[in-house]
Amino acid sequence: MTDFQREREALGAWLHRLRRDAGLNGKELAQRLGWAPSKVSRIEHGRQTPTAADLEAWAQACGEPDAAAELSARLQALDSHYVTWRRSLRAGHAPRQRVGMELDRATTVLRVFEPGMVPGLLQTAEYARALFTGLVSLQGTPDDVPQAVEARMERQRVLYHAGHEFHFVLTESALRARLCAADAHRGQLDRLLAVGSLPGVRLGLVPDSAPLPLAPLHSFWIFDDRLVQVETWTAEVNVTEPAEIALYRKVFDRYVAVARYGSAARHLLTSVMAGIAQADEMIDASVPPQLGRDSQ
């Protein structure tokens, strides 16, 4: 069971006791609140997360208005584990980057596993711009792409600060993924060659030919073995349970065991770059001169 689910069930149990102490059954409380009885049941059993308004109404209906503050505090603790993008990005991507900046600066050792793209701390401005543009279109968030790119570039300054260690493990598929224009893609791979030589950065690359220890289900960031962040299409999940963090660390270490480092990583990266360049040349050769690539 995750931290989020455990705390949601604990909140549901608290609400159940509040209703029971008020001498109400589920149907009676639902009637007072104007809800379907199933909503009361889902909240009490930890299958639905209540809103702040739900909690205030619940406390009032049970004759315990003073309990609203405690319930609100429990909800805030719950929300810290599961933060929807709709909420965290309501002011745009730039403010969210600044929040991440503070977390990066407060972290001594950061470990990142990324099977699908180049992680933000290693991105070029052009690569980041393409990603932010796609996310704004998908999520319908405020279009602050220029400001978000600027904030992400500022966030990368932590890579040059003494006292910080960064360990990135990327799959070859993440290198090959064409998430931006061809020239921006080549520039991004060049950037990886450069950043891999920084004293505080360790860059591991898992080749397609390597036997994978586990299926690469998703990316994750481990902050000082005290917090793991996982991003889904709808939310950011913050994992703080020590046993769960230990499991993520085990996954990370297994990928480290099959990754290439140093000259072997550089050789893999330059090989990927050469393959991409060759593929681009073949595409260019197949496009009629009067059209050109940009007309496709």
C-alpha positions in Angstrom: 0.0 0.0 0.0 1.3 3.4 -0.9 1.7 6.4 1.5 -1.1 8.1 -0.4 -3.6 5.3 0.0 -2.6 4.6 3.6 -3.3 8.2 4.5 -6.5 8.4 2.5 -7.8 5.4 4.4 -6.8 6.9 7.7 -8.7 10.1 6.8 -11.7 7.9 5.8 -11.6 6.2 9.2 -11.5 9.5 11.0 -14.6 10.6 9.1 -16.3 7.3 9.8 -15.7 7.9 13.6 -17.0 11.4 13.3 -20.2 10.2 11.7 -20.7 7.3 14.1 -20.1 9.6 17.1 -22.9 11.9 15.7 -25.3 8.9 15.8 -25.7 9.0 12.0 -25.7 6.1 9.5 -24.3 6.6 6.0 -27.7 7.2 4.4 -28.6 9.8 7.0 -25.4 11.7 6.6 -25.7 11.6 2.8 -29.2 13.0 3.0 -28.0 15.9 5.2 -25.2 16.6 2.7 -27.3 16.2 -0.4 -25.0 13.4 -1.6 -25.5 9.9 -2.9 -24.9 7.4 -0.1 -22.2 5.8 -2.3 -20.1 8.9 -2.0 -20.1 8.7 1.8 -19.1 5.0 1.5 -16.3 5.7 -1.0 -14.8 8.4 1.2 -15.0 6.4 4.4 -13.3 3.4 2.8 -10.5 5.4 1.2 -11.7 4.9 -2.4 -12.3 8.7 -3.0 -10.4 11.7 -2.0 -12.7 14.4 -0.5 -12.3 18.1 -1.2 -11.8 20.7 1.4 -15.5 21.7 0.9 -16.5 18.1 1.5 -14.7 18.0 4.8 -16.1 21.2 6.0 -19.6 20.1 5.1 -19.1 16.7 6.8 -17.9 18.3 10.0 -20.9 20.7 10.0 -23.4 17.9 9.3 -21.9 15.9 12.2 -22.3 18.8 14.6 -18.5 19.2 14.9 -17.5 22.3 13.0 -14.3 22.7 15.0 -13.1 19.4 13.5 -12.9 21.1 10.1 -9.4 22.5 10.8 -7.9 19.1 11.7 -9.6 17.5 8.7 -8.2 20.2 6.4 -4.7 19.6 7.8 -5.0 15.9 7.1 -6.2 16.6 3.6 -3.2 18.9 3.0 -0.8 16.1 4.1 -2.6 13.7 1.8 -2.4 16.1 -1.1 1.4 16.4 -0.6 1.7 12.8 -1.8 -0.5 13.1 -4.9 -0.5 16.5 -6.6 -2.6 16.8 -9.9 -1.0 18.7 -12.7 -4.3 20.6 -13.0 -3.6 22.1 -9.6 0.1 22.4 -9.6 0.2 24.0 -13.1 -2.7 26.3 -12.7 -0.3 29.3 -12.8 1.8 27.7 -15.6 4.9 25.6 -15.9 7.4 28.3 -14.8 6.3 28.5 -11.2 6.4 24.7 -11.0 10.0 24.8 -12.2 10.9 27.2 -9.4 9.5 24.8 -6.9 11.6 22.0 -8.3 14.6 24.4 -8.2 14.4 24.7 -4.4 14.1 20.9 -4.0 17.2 20.3 -6.2 19.2 22.8 -4.2 18.2 21.1 -0.9 19.3 17.7 -2.2 22.9 16.4 -1.9 22.5 13.2 -4.0 20.0 13.0 -6.8 19.4 9.8 -8.8 17.3 9.9 -11.9 16.1 7.0 -14.1 14.6 8.0 -17.4 13.5 5.5 -20.1 11.6 7.9 -22.4 13.3 11.3 -22.7 16.2 13.4 -21.6 15.5 14.6 -18.0 14.9 18.3 -17.4 18.2 19.0 -15.7 20.1 17.9 -18.9 17.8 19.5 -21.5 18.8 22.2 -24.0 16.5 25.2 -24.3 15.2 24.0 -27.7 14.5 20.5 -26.5 12.7 21.8 -23.4 10.7 24.3 -25.5 9.3 21.4 -27.6 8.3 19.4 -24.5 6.6 22.3 -22.8 4.8 23.3 -26.0 3.3 19.8 -26.2 2.4 19.7 -22.5 0.6 23.1 -22.7 -1.4 21.8 -25.6 -2.3 18.6 -23.9 -3.1 19.9 -20.4 -4.6 23.2 -21.4 -2.4 25.1 -18.9 -1.4 28.7 -19.2 1.0 29.2 -22.2 4.1 30.4 -20.4 6.6 28.3 -22.5 9.3 31.0 -22.8 9.2 31.6 -19.1 9.2 27.9 -18.3 12.2 27.3 -20.6 14.1 30.1 -18.9 13.2 28.7 -15.4 14.4 25.2 -16.5 17.7 26.6 -17.7 18.1 28.5 -14.4 17.3 25.3 -12.6 20.3 23.6 -14.3 22.8 25.9 -12.5 22.7 23.5 -9.6 24.7 21.0 -11.7 27.7 23.3 -11.3 27.4 23.8 -7.6 29.9 22.1 -5.3 28.5 19.7 -2.7 25.9 18.1 -5.0 26.0 14.7 -6.8 23.9 13.8 -9.8 23.5 10.3 -11.1 21.5 9.9 -14.3 20.6 6.6 -15.9 19.0 6.9 -19.4 18.0 4.2 -21.8 19.2 4.3 -25.5 15.5 4.7 -26.4 15.4 7.9 -24.5 18.3 9.2 -26.6 16.6 8.2 -29.8 13.1 9.5 -29.1 12.5 12.3 -31.6 10.6 14.8 -29.4 11.8 17.9 -31.2 13.1 19.1 -34.5 16.1 17.3 -36.0 18.6 20.0 -35.4 17.4 20.5 -31.8 17.7 16.7 -31.3 21.3 16.7 -32.5 22.0 19.7 -30.2 20.5 17.8 -27.3 22.7 14.8 -27.7 25.8 17.1 -28.0 24.7 18.6 -24.7 24.8 15.2 -23.1 28.3 14.7 -24.2 29.3 17.9 -22.6 27.4 17.6 -19.3 28.6 14.0 -18.8 32.1 15.4 -18.1 31.0 17.6 -15.2 32.7 16.7 -11.9 29.4 16.3 -10.0 27.6 14.4 -12.8 27.6 10.7 -13.4 25.8 9.7 -16.7 24.9 6.0 -17.4 23.4 4.9 -20.6 21.6 1.5 -21.0 22.1 0.2 -24.6 19.2 -1.4 -26.5 21.3 -4.6 -26.6 21.6 -4.8 -22.8 19.5 -7.5 -21.1 17.1 -5.4 -19.0 16.8 -6.4 -15.3 13.2 -5.1 -15.1 10.6 -3.6 -17.4 11.2 0.2 -17.5 7.7 1.1 -16.4 8.3 4.8 -15.8 10.9 7.4 -14.9 11.6 8.4 -11.3 13.8 10.8 -9.3 15.3 9.8 -5.9 16.2 12.8 -3.6 18.7 11.8 -0.9 16.9 8.5 -0.3 14.2 10.5 1.5 11.8 11.2 -1.4 10.9 9.7 -4.7 9.0 11.6 -7.3 7.1 9.9 -10.1 5.2 11.7 -12.8 2.1 10.4 -14.6 0.0 12.1 -17.2 -2.3 13.4 -14.6 -0.3 14.0 -11.4 3.0 14.0 -9.6 3.3 11.3 -6.9 5.6 11.9 -3.9 6.8 8.7 -2.2 8.1 9.1 1.4 7.6 5.6 2.8 11.1 4.2 3.6 10.3 0.7 2.3 9.0 2.1 -1.0 12.0 4.4 -1.4 14.3 1.4 -0.8 12.5 -0.5 -3.6 13.0 2.4 -6.0 16.6 2.4 -5.0 16.9 -1.3 -5.8 15.4 -0.7 -9.2 17.8 2.1 -9.9 20.8 0.0 -8.8 19.8 -2.8 -11.1 19.8 -0.5 -14.1 23.1 0.9 -13.0 24.5 -2.6 -13.2 23.7 -2.8 -17.0 24.5 0.8 -17.9 27.5 2.0 -19.7 29.7 4.8 -18.2 32.7 6.9 -19.2 34.2 6.1 -22.6 31.7 3.3 -23.2 28.8 5.7 -22.6 30.4 8.3 -24.9 30.9 5.7 -27.6 27.2 4.7 -27.3 26.1 8.3 -27.5 28.2 9.1 -30.5 27.0 5.9 -32.2 23.4 7.0 -31.6 24.2 10.5 -33.0 25.7 9.0 -36.1 22.7 6.7 -36.6 20.3 9.6 -36.3 22.3 11.8 -38.7 22.4 8.9 -41.2 18.6 8.5 -40.9 18.1 12.3 -41.4 20.2 12.2 -44.5 18.1 9.4 -45.9 14.9 11.4 -45.2 16.4 14.5 -46.8 17.4 12.5 -49.9 13.8 11.2 -50.3 12.2 14.6 -50.2 11.8 16.4 -53.6 14.1 19.4 -53.8 11.2 21.8 -54.5 9.5 20.8 -51.2 12.3 20.5 -48.7 12.1 18.9 -45.3 10.1 21.7 -43.7 7.3 21.2 -46.2 6.5 17.7 -45.1 
